[in-house]
Amino acid sequence: RPSQNLAHPCCKTSQTGRTYLKPPGSCKSKWRAAYEIAVQVECCEECDIFILDVTAQVQIANCKSCRVVVGPCEGSVFFLDCVDCTISVIARQVR
């Protein structure tokens, strides 16, 4: 659904007030196979985002007032243009 209040022009739609959960094992990952799993989350507002499965890379972009929990991530977790978010991360690198 179109949103009028998003600051970033790439966001045509926005999710508001939802909870997203990626529980351990949901990607059918194992420690050795995690290099294949990348997760991207974009354009959320006032959401709870839990990425708890093993990943190689996570990108969170254009989120506002969200609670984000990521880990474990064998590589990098990227936060791009996020505003007023509470973040907890277990990763090799955070950018």
Summary of the structure (lengths in Angstrom):
residues: 95
radius of gyration: 13.3
end to end distance: 29.8
largest distance: 43.2
contacts: 280
relative contact order: 0.21
helix: 6%
strand: 53%
